[in-house]
Amino acid sequence: MHVVVMGAGSLGSLIGGLLADAHEVTLVGRERHMRAIAANGLRITGELDRRAHPETRRSYPTTADVDICLVTVKATDTRTVANEIADSPPRTTVSLQNGLGNEEILREVLPYRTTVLAGTTTFGALLEEPGRVTCTGRGNVQLGDPEGGRSPVAEEIANAFEVAGIQTTAASDMPSRLWRKLAVNAGINPTTALARVQNGRVAEAPLQAIAASAARETAIVGERNGIPCDADAFAAETIEVAQRTATNTSSMARDFLREQRSEVDAINGAVVQRAGEVPTPVNQTLYGLVVARERSLGLRNAK
């Protein structure tokens, strides 16, 4: 299969590099990173140790036949990527992104003949330098129809990933899995960013109560939106993930350090937006604090 990874930073490079063991892979990312990979291959270190040799580009290969497009850009860039690939769409597009709403944007922009799948992953990745990505945690991939139910296309792609050694599940309950991931991100990401700490501190007082409450609120909002969610289980998993990734710096915390705009709109903002009459004081507070900081840095306009 020909797999194109749009937004090949840390996670996209890791997944793409692993897939390159068994498939034709093209990474699309930033110039310095792509140039380093083209010259010396992609070095994968950490919990995995290998060198992969995927093709590299700065833009989507419009003249190629693409079986799978993995979208790993920030949620803020989803529409831009969708527009870029719309004229020569792949057979299947899989979102491996944070937050809610990415699949809806992809389905809105891409032609009807393209299958859009939702995906989540427990792999941890860090882009150490151009051409080298560290696997900070070995994991798996889950993918399926974003509205739930069995998907033969997801099963085919899961098999292709398995051939490359990536443990993959074609899941029929992707809505619940997406909200579970959202709850974990809603608890860990803004909390670590605002406190300027690594993930492990979320498992300790006083941050534990904040993160767990954000996750519980997310689950309750999901239930009110018709998605099977378990507030206690989501809160417990949020703390467990913080413990398991104790030395990791969350993506939002890295955004804060680099003074870049975060994905808070697609995470805590998505919870607040979908809450209706459900009280979400913790998510509202976290969202408001992150937005206020980004405005102070000129990263977003005041409304």
Secondary structure by P-SEA (a helix, b strand, c coil): cbbbbccccaaaaaaaaaaccccbbbbbccaaaaaaaacccbbbcccccbbbbbbbbccccccccccbbbbcccccaaaaaaaaaccccccbbbbccccccaaaaaaacccccbbbbbbcccbbbbbccccbbbcccccccccccccccccaaaaaaaaaaaaaccccccccaaaaaaaaaaaaaaccaaaaaaacccccccccccaaaaaaaaaaaaaaaaaaacccccaaaaaaaaaaaaaaacccccaaaaaaaaccccccccaaaaaaaaccccccaaaaaaaaaaaaaaaaacccccc
